[in-house]
Amino acid sequence: MERSEVLKKIQEVLLEKLGKAVEVVSEEDRFEKDLGLDSLDVIDLVMFVEDVYGIRIEDEEIENLSHVRDLVDLTLRKLEEMENEEPESG
């Protein structure tokens, strides 16, 4: 999974939530200060990411999310962990 794909999917959800153009939302944006999301909005976003990618993000991990890039990084890490856990076929 490419970083740009994960970012684009998160941007699409934020677009729907915020009504802003995808290009306006960057990895450097802070959920609360720049995008105006409250903690429930962030939880909704995390739940969407979990559903789309089939990953599980723990509550403690959610507490550490402040920027869009944090969620992108965490999603990619979880996907990589999932890939490493899958038994090799062959």
Helices and strands as residue ranges (DSSP letters): H 3-18, G 22-24, H 39-53, H 59-63, H 68-85
